[in-house]
Amino acid sequence: MSQLALDLGVPSTLVTSAVYARSLSAVKDARLRASSILPGPAGSLDLADGEREQWVEAVRQALYASKICSYAQGFVQLQAAAAEHEWPLNYGQCALLWRGGCIIRAQFLDRIKDAFDDQPGLENLLLYPYFTAAVEDAQQAWRRVVITATELGIPVPAFSTALAYYDGYRRGRLPANLLQAQRDYFGAHTFQRTDQEGAFHAEWIERRRPPADEA
């Protein structure tokens, strides 16, 4: 699936991240050696009375939001494959196929079928009101889990990759816009600006030099 996603140019980042996590898990001897050399953050999560249940719920919410993103990516990939190969796919029926002979037999698939039955041209599951609301409800807990795991040095690759996809998908402007400046720096490919129309080129070396009165 990851290889096909690259061929189709679609961001199926979650399944790829999960595969890499398994690959990293498999090199246990190397990780054991590294664990005695590489430092991590100090501290731990000290939970007061009653907070354990709150954190369990927060992790559940993070899992649910990440799961929605994972399915959203999967169906975007199916849509891209259908366009590439001219497949007349019925995405609602595709969701139910997994109920019949696969390890993915969640009732969640019924929600996906309902979404595509209601909106056959749905661009992304995240845009369907049910899933939009579900992610909005889970978002605060999801972010808190990822932040806390990062502060404690606990890898949560699927949660963090899902959150990065969600944040990337919901923004009209991304940090990748800076690539235009980099390309202009080494190849004079020009760049666009956010405050003016047109294509621009800069003499970046000159911009790095201090003004004559500061030299």
mmCIF file of the C-alpha atoms, coordinates in Angstrom:
data_MODEL
# 
_entry.id   MODEL 
# 
loop_
_atom_site.group_PDB 
_atom_site.id 
_atom_site.type_symbol 
_atom_site.label_atom_id 
_atom_site.label_alt_id 
_atom_site.label_comp_id 
_atom_site.label_asym_id 
_atom_site.label_entity_id 
_atom_site.label_seq_id 
_atom_site.pdbx_PDB_ins_code 
_atom_site.Cartn_x 
_atom_site.Cartn_y 
_atom_site.Cartn_z 
_atom_site.occupancy 
_atom_site.B_iso_or_equiv 
_atom_site.pdbx_formal_charge 
_atom_site.auth_seq_id 
_atom_site.auth_comp_id 
_atom_site.auth_asym_id 
_atom_site.auth_atom_id 
_atom_site.pdbx_PDB_model_num 
ATOM 1   C CA . MET A 1 1   ? 0.000   0.000   0.000   1.00 0.00 ? 1   MET A CA 1 
ATOM 2   C CA . SER A 1 2   ? 2.851   2.392   0.845   1.00 0.00 ? 2   SER A CA 1 
ATOM 3   C CA . GLN A 1 3   ? 4.592   1.712   -2.455  1.00 0.00 ? 3   GLN A CA 1 
ATOM 4   C CA . LEU A 1 4   ? 1.372   2.294   -4.396  1.00 0.00 ? 4   LEU A CA 1 
ATOM 5   C CA . ALA A 1 5   ? 0.713   5.491   -2.462  1.00 0.00 ? 5   ALA A CA 1 
ATOM 6   C CA . LEU A 1 6   ? 4.071   6.836   -3.612  1.00 0.00 ? 6   LEU A CA 1 
ATOM 7   C CA . ASP A 1 7   ? 3.270   5.847   -7.189  1.00 0.00 ? 7   ASP A CA 1 
ATOM 8   C CA . LEU A 1 8   ? -0.109  7.611   -6.965  1.00 0.00 ? 8   LEU A CA 1 
ATOM 9   C CA . GLY A 1 9   ? 1.255   10.656  -5.149  1.00 0.00 ? 9   GLY A CA 1 
ATOM 10  C CA . VAL A 1 10  ? -1.129  10.399  -2.214  1.00 0.00 ? 10  VAL A CA 1 
ATOM 11  C CA . PRO A 1 11  ? -0.158  10.904  1.471   1.00 0.00 ? 11  PRO A CA 1 
ATOM 12  C CA . SER A 1 12  ? -0.903  7.510   3.030   1.00 0.00 ? 12  SER A CA 1 
ATOM 13  C CA . THR A 1 13  ? 1.437   8.427   5.848   1.00 0.00 ? 13  THR A CA 1 
ATOM 14  C CA . LEU A 1 14  ? -0.180  6.432   8.639   1.00 0.00 ? 14  LEU A CA 1 
ATOM 15  C CA . VAL A 1 15  ? 0.178   2.949   7.221   1.00 0.00 ? 15  VAL A CA 1 
ATOM 16  C CA . THR A 1 16  ? 3.763   3.727   6.220   1.00 0.00 ? 16  THR A CA 1 
ATOM 17  C CA . SER A 1 17  ? 4.556   5.042   9.687   1.00 0.00 ? 17  SER A CA 1 
ATOM 18  C CA . ALA A 1 18  ? 3.058   1.878   11.192  1.00 0.00 ? 18  ALA A CA 1 
ATOM 19  C CA . VAL A 1 19  ? 5.227   -0.316  8.959   1.00 0.00 ? 19  VAL A CA 1 
ATOM 20  C CA . TYR A 1 20  ? 8.348   1.618   9.936   1.00 0.00 ? 20  TYR A CA 1 
ATOM 21  C CA . ALA A 1 21  ? 7.386   1.324   13.609  1.00 0.00 ? 21  ALA A CA 1 
ATOM 22  C CA . ARG A 1 22  ? 7.284   -2.465  13.202  1.00 0.00 ? 22  ARG A CA 1 
ATOM 23  C CA . SER A 1 23  ? 10.661  -2.381  11.466  1.00 0.00 ? 23  SER A CA 1 
ATOM 24  C CA . LEU A 1 24  ? 12.140  -0.395  14.348  1.00 0.00 ? 24  LEU A CA 1 
ATOM 25  C CA . SER A 1 25  ? 10.545  -2.752  16.853  1.00 0.00 ? 25  SER A CA 1 
ATOM 26  C CA . ALA A 1 26  ? 12.214  -5.694  15.108  1.00 0.00 ? 26  ALA A CA 1 
ATOM 27  C CA . VAL A 1 27  ? 15.761  -4.445  15.760  1.00 0.00 ? 27  VAL A CA 1 
ATOM 28  C CA . LYS A 1 28  ? 15.537  -5.031  19.490  1.00 0.00 ? 28  LYS A CA 1 
ATOM 29  C CA . ASP A 1 29  ? 19.216  -5.898  20.017  1.00 0.00 ? 29  ASP A CA 1 
ATOM 30  C CA . ALA A 1 30  ? 20.232  -2.593  18.453  1.00 0.00 ? 30  ALA A CA 1 
ATOM 31  C CA . ARG A 1 31  ? 17.679  -0.714  20.554  1.00 0.00 ? 31  ARG A CA 1 
ATOM 32  C CA . LEU A 1 32  ? 18.935  -2.347  23.738  1.00 0.00 ? 32  LEU A CA 1 
ATOM 33  C CA . ARG A 1 33  ? 22.473  -1.242  22.930  1.00 0.00 ? 33  ARG A CA 1 
ATOM 34  C CA . ALA A 1 34  ? 21.306  2.274   22.126  1.00 0.00 ? 34  ALA A CA 1 
ATOM 35  C CA . SER A 1 35  ? 19.260  2.495   25.314  1.00 0.00 ? 35  SER A CA 1 
ATOM 36  C CA . SER A 1 36  ? 22.430  2.557   27.410  1.00 0.00 ? 36  SER A CA 1 
ATOM 37  C CA . ILE A 1 37  ? 24.019  5.308   25.299  1.00 0.00 ? 37  ILE A CA 1 
ATOM 38  C CA . LEU A 1 38  ? 21.394  7.713   23.995  1.00 0.00 ? 38  LEU A CA 1 
ATOM 39  C CA . PRO A 1 39  ? 19.877  10.099  26.564  1.00 0.00 ? 39  PRO A CA 1 
ATOM 40  C CA . GLY A 1 40  ? 16.219  10.996  26.785  1.00 0.00 ? 40  GLY A CA 1 
ATOM 41  C CA . PRO A 1 41  ? 14.170  13.512  28.749  1.00 0.00 ? 41  PRO A CA 1 
ATOM 42  C CA . ALA A 1 42  ? 13.967  13.290  32.498  1.00 0.00 ? 42  ALA A CA 1 
ATOM 43  C CA . GLY A 1 43  ? 10.701  13.098  34.372  1.00 0.00 ? 43  GLY A CA 1 
ATOM 44  C CA . SER A 1 44  ? 7.608   10.960  34.445  1.00 0.00 ? 44  SER A CA 1 
ATOM 45  C CA . LEU A 1 45  ? 3.858   11.310  34.336  1.00 0.00 ? 45  LEU A CA 1 
ATOM 46  C CA . ASP A 1 46  ? 2.755   11.596  37.948  1.00 0.00 ? 46  ASP A CA 1 
ATOM 47  C CA . LEU A 1 47  ? -0.964  11.009  38.154  1.00 0.00 ? 47  LEU A CA 1 
ATOM 48  C CA . ALA A 1 48  ? -3.091  12.170  41.024  1.00 0.00 ? 48  ALA A CA 1 
ATOM 49  C CA . ASP A 1 49  ? -6.132  10.267  42.249  1.00 0.00 ? 49  ASP A CA 1 
ATOM 50  C CA . GLY A 1 50  ? -8.664  9.909   39.474  1.00 0.00 ? 50  GLY A CA 1 
ATOM 51  C CA . GLU A 1 51  ? -6.334  11.118  36.736  1.00 0.00 ? 51  GLU A CA 1 
ATOM 52  C CA . ARG A 1 52  ? -5.528  7.645   35.469  1.00 0.00 ? 52  ARG A CA 1 
ATOM 53  C CA . GLU A 1 53  ? -9.041  7.239   34.108  1.00 0.00 ? 53  GLU A CA 1 
ATOM 54  C CA . GLN A 1 54  ? -8.818  10.656  32.462  1.00 0.00 ? 54  GLN A CA 1 
ATOM 55  C CA . TRP A 1 55  ? -5.611  9.696   30.689  1.00 0.00 ? 55  TRP A CA 1 
ATOM 56  C CA . VAL A 1 56  ? -7.046  6.371   29.560  1.00 0.00 ? 56  VAL A CA 1 
ATOM 57  C CA . GLU A 1 57  ? -9.919  8.302   28.014  1.00 0.00 ? 57  GLU A CA 1 
ATOM 58  C CA . ALA A 1 58  ? -7.520  10.795  26.436  1.00 0.00 ? 58  ALA A CA 1 
ATOM 59  C CA . VAL A 1 59  ? -5.554  7.974   24.821  1.00 0.00 ? 59  VAL A CA 1 
ATOM 60  C CA . ARG A 1 60  ? -8.813  6.435   23.592  1.00 0.00 ? 60  ARG A CA 1 
ATOM 61  C CA . GLN A 1 61  ? -9.757  9.745   21.997  1.00 0.00 ? 61  GLN A CA 1 
ATOM 62  C CA . ALA A 1 62  ? -6.313  10.021  20.373  1.00 0.00 ? 62  ALA A CA 1 
ATOM 63  C CA . LEU A 1 63  ? -6.704  6.507   19.005  1.00 0.00 ? 63  LEU A CA 1 
ATOM 64  C CA . TYR A 1 64  ? -10.157 7.243   17.613  1.00 0.00 ? 64  TYR A CA 1 
ATOM 65  C CA . ALA A 1 65  ? -9.066  10.462  15.895  1.00 0.00 ? 65  ALA A CA 1 
ATOM 66  C CA . SER A 1 66  ? -6.002  8.728   14.455  1.00 0.00 ? 66  SER A CA 1 
ATOM 67  C CA . LYS A 1 67  ? -8.180  5.870   13.250  1.00 0.00 ? 67  LYS A CA 1 
ATOM 68  C CA . ILE A 1 68  ? -10.425 8.297   11.381  1.00 0.00 ? 68  ILE A CA 1 
ATOM 69  C CA . CYS A 1 69  ? -7.374  9.821   9.677   1.00 0.00 ? 69  CYS A CA 1 
ATOM 70  C CA . SER A 1 70  ? -6.106  6.370   8.750   1.00 0.00 ? 70  SER A CA 1 
ATOM 71  C CA . TYR A 1 71  ? -9.359  5.391   7.062   1.00 0.00 ? 71  TYR A CA 1 
ATOM 72  C CA . ALA A 1 72  ? -9.558  8.810   5.413   1.00 0.00 ? 72  ALA A CA 1 
ATOM 73  C CA . GLN A 1 73  ? -6.132  8.271   3.888   1.00 0.00 ? 73  GLN A CA 1 
ATOM 74  C CA . GLY A 1 74  ? -7.059  4.776   2.736   1.00 0.00 ? 74  GLY A CA 1 
ATOM 75  C CA . PHE A 1 75  ? -10.121 5.956   0.868   1.00 0.00 ? 75  PHE A CA 1 
ATOM 76  C CA . VAL A 1 76  ? -8.240  8.869   -0.678  1.00 0.00 ? 76  VAL A CA 1 
ATOM 77  C CA . GLN A 1 77  ? -5.802  6.291   -2.017  1.00 0.00 ? 77  GLN A CA 1 
ATOM 78  C CA . LEU A 1 78  ? -8.664  4.179   -3.378  1.00 0.00 ? 78  LEU A CA 1 
ATOM 79  C CA . GLN A 1 79  ? -10.081 7.250   -5.093  1.00 0.00 ? 79  GLN A CA 1 
ATOM 80  C CA . ALA A 1 80  ? -6.699  8.065   -6.644  1.00 0.00 ? 80  ALA A CA 1 
ATOM 81  C CA . ALA A 1 81  ? -6.309  4.479   -7.865  1.00 0.00 ? 81  ALA A CA 1 
ATOM 82  C CA . ALA A 1 82  ? -9.819  4.527   -9.299  1.00 0.00 ? 82  ALA A CA 1 
ATOM 83  C CA . ALA A 1 83  ? -9.041  7.719   -11.213 1.00 0.00 ? 83  ALA A CA 1 
ATOM 84  C CA . GLU A 1 84  ? -5.727  6.338   -12.449 1.00 0.00 ? 84  GLU A CA 1 
ATOM 85  C CA . HIS A 1 85  ? -7.093  2.984   -13.603 1.00 0.00 ? 85  HIS A CA 1 
ATOM 86  C CA . GLU A 1 86  ? -10.669 4.032   -14.431 1.00 0.00 ? 86  GLU A CA 1 
ATOM 87  C CA . TRP A 1 87  ? -12.183 1.726   -11.825 1.00 0.00 ? 87  TRP A CA 1 
ATOM 88  C CA . PRO A 1 88  ? -15.899 2.316   -11.132 1.00 0.00 ? 88  PRO A CA 1 
ATOM 89  C CA . LEU A 1 89  ? -15.587 1.819   -7.375  1.00 0.00 ? 89  LEU A CA 1 
ATOM 90  C CA . ASN A 1 90  ? -18.494 2.025   -4.960  1.00 0.00 ? 90  ASN A CA 1 
ATOM 91  C CA . TYR A 1 91  ? -16.744 3.225   -1.809  1.00 0.00 ? 91  TYR A CA 1 
ATOM 92  C CA . GLY A 1 92  ? -19.601 2.381   0.520   1.00 0.00 ? 92  GLY A CA 1 
ATOM 93  C CA . GLN A 1 93  ? -19.538 -1.215  -0.687  1.00 0.00 ? 93  GLN A CA 1 
ATOM 94  C CA . CYS A 1 94  ? -15.743 -1.223  -0.435  1.00 0.00 ? 94  CYS A CA 1 
ATOM 95  C CA . ALA A 1 95  ? -16.074 -0.399  3.256   1.00 0.00 ? 95  ALA A CA 1 
ATOM 96  C CA . LEU A 1 96  ? -18.406 -3.342  3.802   1.00 0.00 ? 96  LEU A CA 1 
ATOM 97  C CA . LEU A 1 97  ? -16.082 -5.755  1.986   1.00 0.00 ? 97  LEU A CA 1 
ATOM 98  C CA . TRP A 1 98  ? -13.744 -5.608  4.962   1.00 0.00 ? 98  TRP A CA 1 
ATOM 99  C CA . ARG A 1 99  ? -16.567 -6.811  7.195   1.00 0.00 ? 99  ARG A CA 1 
ATOM 100 C CA . GLY A 1 100 ? -16.709 -10.102 5.328   1.00 0.00 ? 100 GLY A CA 1 
ATOM 101 C CA . GLY A 1 101 ? -13.256 -11.599 5.374   1.00 0.00 ? 101 GLY A CA 1 
ATOM 102 C CA . CYS A 1 102 ? -10.653 -9.364  6.911   1.00 0.00 ? 102 CYS A CA 1 
ATOM 103 C CA . ILE A 1 103 ? -9.224  -8.494  10.310  1.00 0.00 ? 103 ILE A CA 1 
ATOM 104 C CA . ILE A 1 104 ? -10.850 -5.069  9.869   1.00 0.00 ? 104 ILE A CA 1 
ATOM 105 C CA . ARG A 1 105 ? -14.413 -5.793  10.941  1.00 0.00 ? 105 ARG A CA 1 
ATOM 106 C CA . ALA A 1 106 ? -15.203 -2.717  12.989  1.00 0.00 ? 106 ALA A CA 1 
ATOM 107 C CA . GLN A 1 107 ? -18.716 -1.322  13.197  1.00 0.00 ? 107 GLN A CA 1 
ATOM 108 C CA . PHE A 1 108 ? -16.948 1.899   12.267  1.00 0.00 ? 108 PHE A CA 1 
ATOM 109 C CA . LEU A 1 109 ? -17.130 0.672   8.659   1.00 0.00 ? 109 LEU A CA 1 
ATOM 110 C CA . ASP A 1 110 ? -20.897 1.181   8.704   1.00 0.00 ? 110 ASP A CA 1 
ATOM 111 C CA . ARG A 1 111 ? -20.304 4.878   9.402   1.00 0.00 ? 111 ARG A CA 1 
ATOM 112 C CA . ILE A 1 112 ? -18.060 5.042   6.345   1.00 0.00 ? 112 ILE A CA 1 
ATOM 113 C CA . LYS A 1 113 ? -20.669 3.343   4.182   1.00 0.00 ? 113 LYS A CA 1 
ATOM 114 C CA . ASP A 1 114 ? -23.299 5.807   5.395   1.00 0.00 ? 114 ASP A CA 1 
ATOM 115 C CA . ALA A 1 115 ? -20.988 8.721   4.536   1.00 0.00 ? 115 ALA A CA 1 
ATOM 116 C CA . PHE A 1 116 ? -20.399 7.578   0.956   1.00 0.00 ? 116 PHE A CA 1 
ATOM 117 C CA . ASP A 1 117 ? -24.044 6.623   0.491   1.00 0.00 ? 117 ASP A CA 1 
ATOM 118 C CA . ASP A 1 118 ? -25.001 10.129  1.555   1.00 0.00 ? 118 ASP A CA 1 
ATOM 119 C CA . GLN A 1 119 ? -22.236 11.838  -0.442  1.00 0.00 ? 119 GLN A CA 1 
ATOM 120 C CA . PRO A 1 120 ? -20.934 9.549   -3.226  1.00 0.00 ? 120 PRO A CA 1 
ATOM 121 C CA . GLY A 1 121 ? -18.466 12.227  -4.328  1.00 0.00 ? 121 GLY A CA 1 
ATOM 122 C CA . LEU A 1 122 ? -17.067 12.786  -0.821  1.00 0.00 ? 122 LEU A CA 1 
ATOM 123 C CA . GLU A 1 123 ? -13.492 13.998  -1.217  1.00 0.00 ? 123 GLU A CA 1 
ATOM 124 C CA . ASN A 1 124 ? -12.226 12.962  2.210   1.00 0.00 ? 124 ASN A CA 1 
ATOM 125 C CA . LEU A 1 125 ? -13.913 11.279  5.171   1.00 0.00 ? 125 LEU A CA 1 
ATOM 126 C CA . LEU A 1 126 ? -12.677 14.085  7.405   1.00 0.00 ? 126 LEU A CA 1 
ATOM 127 C CA . LEU A 1 127 ? -15.030 16.431  5.562   1.00 0.00 ? 127 LEU A CA 1 
ATOM 128 C CA . TYR A 1 128 ? -18.160 14.416  6.368   1.00 0.00 ? 128 TYR A CA 1 
ATOM 129 C CA . PRO A 1 129 ? -20.045 16.017  9.291   1.00 0.00 ? 129 PRO A CA 1 
ATOM 130 C CA . TYR A 1 130 ? -19.986 12.904  11.501  1.00 0.00 ? 130 TYR A CA 1 
ATOM 131 C CA . PHE A 1 131 ? -16.212 12.514  11.250  1.00 0.00 ? 131 PHE A CA 1 
ATOM 132 C CA . THR A 1 132 ? -15.568 16.256  11.360  1.00 0.00 ? 132 THR A CA 1 
ATOM 133 C CA . ALA A 1 133 ? -17.411 16.442  14.665  1.00 0.00 ? 133 ALA A CA 1 
ATOM 134 C CA . ALA A 1 134 ? -15.731 13.308  16.026  1.00 0.00 ? 134 ALA A CA 1 
ATOM 135 C CA . VAL A 1 135 ? -12.251 14.675  15.370  1.00 0.00 ? 135 VAL A CA 1 
ATOM 136 C CA . GLU A 1 136 ? -13.198 18.062  16.784  1.00 0.00 ? 136 GLU A CA 1 
ATOM 137 C CA . ASP A 1 137 ? -14.408 16.394  19.987  1.00 0.00 ? 137 ASP A CA 1 
ATOM 138 C CA . ALA A 1 138 ? -11.214 14.322  20.283  1.00 0.00 ? 138 ALA A CA 1 
ATOM 139 C CA . GLN A 1 139 ? -8.768  16.997  19.201  1.00 0.00 ? 139 GLN A CA 1 
ATOM 140 C CA . GLN A 1 140 ? -7.832  18.472  22.571  1.00 0.00 ? 140 GLN A CA 1 
ATOM 141 C CA . ALA A 1 141 ? -7.133  15.075  24.128  1.00 0.00 ? 141 ALA A CA 1 
ATOM 142 C CA . TRP A 1 142 ? -5.323  13.913  20.986  1.00 0.00 ? 142 TRP A CA 1 
ATOM 143 C CA . ARG A 1 143 ? -2.944  16.873  21.088  1.00 0.00 ? 143 ARG A CA 1 
ATOM 144 C CA . ARG A 1 144 ? -2.377  16.500  24.824  1.00 0.00 ? 144 ARG A CA 1 
ATOM 145 C CA . VAL A 1 145 ? -1.416  12.833  24.424  1.00 0.00 ? 145 VAL A CA 1 
ATOM 146 C CA . VAL A 1 146 ? 1.042   13.574  21.605  1.00 0.00 ? 146 VAL A CA 1 
ATOM 147 C CA . ILE A 1 147 ? 2.597   16.505  23.482  1.00 0.00 ? 147 ILE A CA 1 
ATOM 148 C CA . THR A 1 148 ? 2.945   14.566  26.714  1.00 0.00 ? 148 THR A CA 1 
ATOM 149 C CA . ALA A 1 149 ? 4.407   11.525  24.967  1.00 0.00 ? 149 ALA A CA 1 
ATOM 150 C CA . THR A 1 150 ? 6.951   13.756  23.235  1.00 0.00 ? 150 THR A CA 1 
ATOM 151 C CA . GLU A 1 151 ? 7.908   15.437  26.500  1.00 0.00 ? 151 GLU A CA 1 
ATOM 152 C CA . LEU A 1 152 ? 8.391   12.026  28.130  1.00 0.00 ? 152 LEU A CA 1 
ATOM 153 C CA . GLY A 1 153 ? 10.310  10.587  25.205  1.00 0.00 ? 153 GLY A CA 1 
ATOM 154 C CA . ILE A 1 154 ? 7.676   7.957   24.423  1.00 0.00 ? 154 ILE A CA 1 
ATOM 155 C CA . PRO A 1 155 ? 7.343   7.247   20.680  1.00 0.00 ? 155 PRO A CA 1 
ATOM 156 C CA . VAL A 1 156 ? 3.772   7.435   19.415  1.00 0.00 ? 156 VAL A CA 1 
ATOM 157 C CA . PRO A 1 157 ? 4.415   7.425   15.651  1.00 0.00 ? 157 PRO A CA 1 
ATOM 158 C CA . ALA A 1 158 ? 0.874   6.676   14.523  1.00 0.00 ? 158 ALA A CA 1 
ATOM 159 C CA . PHE A 1 159 ? -0.742  9.290   16.774  1.00 0.00 ? 159 PHE A CA 1 
ATOM 160 C CA . SER A 1 160 ? 1.764   11.994  15.811  1.00 0.00 ? 160 SER A CA 1 
ATOM 161 C CA . THR A 1 161 ? 1.703   11.118  12.097  1.00 0.00 ? 161 THR A CA 1 
ATOM 162 C CA . ALA A 1 162 ? -2.091  11.222  12.085  1.00 0.00 ? 162 ALA A CA 1 
ATOM 163 C CA . LEU A 1 163 ? -2.070  14.601  13.813  1.00 0.00 ? 163 LEU A CA 1 
ATOM 164 C CA . ALA A 1 164 ? 0.492   15.970  11.345  1.00 0.00 ? 164 ALA A CA 1 
ATOM 165 C CA . TYR A 1 165 ? -1.698  14.783  8.459   1.00 0.00 ? 165 TYR A CA 1 
ATOM 166 C CA . TYR A 1 166 ? -4.777  16.380  10.000  1.00 0.00 ? 166 TYR A CA 1 
ATOM 167 C CA . ASP A 1 167 ? -2.994  19.689  10.575  1.00 0.00 ? 167 ASP A CA 1 
ATOM 168 C CA . GLY A 1 168 ? -1.500  19.599  7.091   1.00 0.00 ? 168 GLY A CA 1 
ATOM 169 C CA . TYR A 1 169 ? -4.806  18.806  5.427   1.00 0.00 ? 169 TYR A CA 1 
ATOM 170 C CA . ARG A 1 170 ? -6.739  21.516  7.237   1.00 0.00 ? 170 ARG A CA 1 
ATOM 171 C CA . ARG A 1 171 ? -4.339  24.341  6.350   1.00 0.00 ? 171 ARG A CA 1 
ATOM 172 C CA . GLY A 1 172 ? -4.381  26.304  3.122   1.00 0.00 ? 172 GLY A CA 1 
ATOM 173 C CA . ARG A 1 173 ? -0.763  27.356  3.544   1.00 0.00 ? 173 ARG A CA 1 
ATOM 174 C CA . LEU A 1 174 ? 2.009   24.970  4.593   1.00 0.00 ? 174 LEU A CA 1 
ATOM 175 C CA . PRO A 1 175 ? 5.676   25.355  5.602   1.00 0.00 ? 175 PRO A CA 1 
ATOM 176 C CA . ALA A 1 176 ? 6.501   23.579  2.333   1.00 0.00 ? 176 ALA A CA 1 
ATOM 177 C CA . ASN A 1 177 ? 5.970   26.981  0.664   1.00 0.00 ? 177 ASN A CA 1 
ATOM 178 C CA . LEU A 1 178 ? 9.505   27.760  1.874   1.00 0.00 ? 178 LEU A CA 1 
ATOM 179 C CA . LEU A 1 179 ? 10.798  25.232  -0.653  1.00 0.00 ? 179 LEU A CA 1 
ATOM 180 C CA . GLN A 1 180 ? 10.201  27.859  -3.328  1.00 0.00 ? 180 GLN A CA 1 
ATOM 181 C CA . ALA A 1 181 ? 12.736  30.113  -1.625  1.00 0.00 ? 181 ALA A CA 1 
ATOM 182 C CA . GLN A 1 182 ? 15.239  27.262  -1.368  1.00 0.00 ? 182 GLN A CA 1 
ATOM 183 C CA . ARG A 1 183 ? 14.791  26.407  -5.045  1.00 0.00 ? 183 ARG A CA 1 
ATOM 184 C CA . ASP A 1 184 ? 15.244  30.042  -5.990  1.00 0.00 ? 184 ASP A CA 1 
ATOM 185 C CA . TYR A 1 185 ? 18.418  30.200  -3.875  1.00 0.00 ? 185 TYR A CA 1 
ATOM 186 C CA . PHE A 1 186 ? 20.184  27.341  -5.626  1.00 0.00 ? 186 PHE A CA 1 
ATOM 187 C CA . GLY A 1 187 ? 18.559  27.434  -9.052  1.00 0.00 ? 187 GLY A CA 1 
ATOM 188 C CA . ALA A 1 188 ? 16.878  30.813  -9.604  1.00 0.00 ? 188 ALA A CA 1 
ATOM 189 C CA . HIS A 1 189 ? 13.528  29.069  -10.087 1.00 0.00 ? 189 HIS A CA 1 
ATOM 190 C CA . THR A 1 190 ? 11.651  32.118  -8.709  1.00 0.00 ? 190 THR A CA 1 
ATOM 191 C CA . PHE A 1 191 ? 9.096   32.127  -5.914  1.00 0.00 ? 191 PHE A CA 1 
ATOM 192 C CA . GLN A 1 192 ? 5.662   33.479  -5.127  1.00 0.00 ? 192 GLN A CA 1 
ATOM 193 C CA . ARG A 1 193 ? 4.883   35.875  -2.306  1.00 0.00 ? 193 ARG A CA 1 
ATOM 194 C CA . THR A 1 194 ? 1.917   35.983  0.019   1.00 0.00 ? 194 THR A CA 1 
ATOM 195 C CA . ASP A 1 195 ? 1.605   39.769  -0.201  1.00 0.00 ? 195 ASP A CA 1 
ATOM 196 C CA . GLN A 1 196 ? 2.014   40.337  -3.955  1.00 0.00 ? 196 GLN A CA 1 
ATOM 197 C CA . GLU A 1 197 ? 0.999   38.650  -7.185  1.00 0.00 ? 197 GLU A CA 1 
ATOM 198 C CA . GLY A 1 198 ? 3.587   37.378  -9.638  1.00 0.00 ? 198 GLY A CA 1 
ATOM 199 C CA . ALA A 1 199 ? 6.869   35.477  -9.685  1.00 0.00 ? 199 ALA A CA 1 
ATOM 200 C CA . PHE A 1 200 ? 9.959   36.862  -7.935  1.00 0.00 ? 200 PHE A CA 1 
ATOM 201 C CA . HIS A 1 201 ? 13.659  36.193  -7.782  1.00 0.00 ? 201 HIS A CA 1 
ATOM 202 C CA . ALA A 1 202 ? 16.046  37.294  -5.060  1.00 0.00 ? 202 ALA A CA 1 
ATOM 203 C CA . GLU A 1 203 ? 19.823  37.617  -4.922  1.00 0.00 ? 203 GLU A CA 1 
ATOM 204 C CA . TRP A 1 204 ? 20.062  35.597  -1.739  1.00 0.00 ? 204 TRP A CA 1 
ATOM 205 C CA . ILE A 1 205 ? 23.827  35.970  -1.277  1.00 0.00 ? 205 ILE A CA 1 
ATOM 206 C CA . GLU A 1 206 ? 23.433  39.738  -1.324  1.00 0.00 ? 206 GLU A CA 1 
ATOM 207 C CA . ARG A 1 207 ? 20.620  39.516  1.204   1.00 0.00 ? 207 ARG A CA 1 
ATOM 208 C CA . ARG A 1 208 ? 22.893  37.595  3.575   1.00 0.00 ? 208 ARG A CA 1 
ATOM 209 C CA . ARG A 1 209 ? 25.547  40.320  3.572   1.00 0.00 ? 209 ARG A CA 1 
ATOM 210 C CA . PRO A 1 210 ? 25.215  43.041  6.220   1.00 0.00 ? 210 PRO A CA 1 
ATOM 211 C CA . PRO A 1 211 ? 24.676  46.597  4.999   1.00 0.00 ? 211 PRO A CA 1 
ATOM 212 C CA . ALA A 1 212 ? 27.844  48.550  4.312   1.00 0.00 ? 212 ALA A CA 1 
ATOM 213 C CA . ASP A 1 213 ? 27.388  50.692  7.421   1.00 0.00 ? 213 ASP A CA 1 
ATOM 214 C CA . GLU A 1 214 ? 27.246  47.549  9.571   1.00 0.00 ? 214 GLU A CA 1 
ATOM 215 C CA . ALA A 1 215 ? 30.185  45.731  7.964   1.00 0.00 ? 215 ALA A CA 1 
# 
